[in-house]
Amino acid sequence: MSLLMLIKQAATEAVDASNPVGVFFGTIKSTTPLEIDIDQRFVLTKEFLVLTEGTKELRYGDIILRPALKAGDRVVLLRIQGGQQYIVLEKVRDT
């Protein structure tokens, strides 16, 4: 590995360490397979996503207390350090 590449790698790691979490907003593009569009810049597939209980459907008998994610829903995500995985926290409501 060249000295230039080592310097670039060290700089990248320093930036990642100083900013360990990033907050993003996205839109559900599809649910099967799960894809989330992040500000029309890139699309995350299920391999990069971690879902919380707050994003899953919740039922009590025949009553839906919390609906499942669907295409068009806006969600808030946290990027885990390194940017390889994103936690889907919750749906976002328009005010």
For each residue, the residues with C-beta under 8 A, 3 or more apart:
1: 5 6
2: 5 6
3: 6 7
4: 7 8
5: 1 2 8 9
6: 1 2 3 9 10
7: 3 4 10 11
8: 4 5 11 12
9: 5 6 12 13
10: 6 7 13 14
11: 7 8 14 15
12: 8 9 15 16
13: 9 10 16 17
14: 10 11 17 18
15: 11 12 18 19
16: 12 13 19 20 81 82 83
17: 13 14 20 81
18: 14 15
19: 15 16 22
20: 16 17 81
21: 78 79 80 81
22: 19 78 79 83
23: 76 77 78 79
24: 38 39 76 77 78 79 86
25: 38 39 74 75 76 77 92
26: 36 37 38 39 44 74 75 77
27: 36 37 72 73 74 75
28: 31 34 35 36 37 69 70 71 72 73 74 75
29: 35 36 37 43 71
30: 33 34 35 71
31: 28 34 68 69 70 71
32:
33: 30 45 46
34: 28 30 31 45 46 49 69
35: 28 29 30 43 44 45 46
36: 26 27 28 29 43 44 49 75 77 86 88
37: 26 27 28 29 40 42 43
38: 24 25 26 41 42 43 44 77
39: 24 25 26
40: 37
41: 38
42: 37 38
43: 29 35 36 37 38
44: 26 35 36 38 48 49 77 86
45: 33 34 35 48 49
46: 33 34 35 49
47:
48: 44 45 84 85 86
49: 34 36 44 45 46 77 85 86 87 88
50: 80 85 86 87 88
51: 55 56 88
52: 55 56 87 88 89 90
53: 56
54: 66 89 90 91
55: 51 52 69 75 88 89 90 91
56: 51 52 53 66 68
57: 64 66 67 68
58: 64 65 66
59: 62 63 64 65
60: 63 65
61:
62: 59
63: 59 60
64: 57 58 59 67
65: 58 59 60
66: 54 56 57 58
67: 57 64 70
68: 31 56 57
69: 28 31 34 55 73 75 88 91
70: 28 31 67 73
71: 28 29 30 31
72: 27 28
73: 27 28 69 70 91
74: 25 26 27 28 91 92 94
75: 25 26 27 28 36 55 69 88 89 90 91 92
76: 23 24 25 88 89 90 92
77: 23 24 25 26 36 38 44 49 86 87 88 89
78: 21 22 23 24 86 87 89
79: 21 22 23 24 83 85 86
80: 21 50 83 84 85 86 87
81: 16 17 20 21
82: 16 85
83: 16 22 79 80
84: 48 80
85: 48 49 50 79 80 82
86: 24 36 44 48 49 50 77 78 79 80
87: 49 50 52 77 78 80
88: 36 49 50 51 52 55 69 75 76 77
89: 52 54 55 75 76 77 78
90: 52 54 55 75 76
91: 54 55 69 73 74 75
92: 25 74 75 76
93:
94: 74
95:
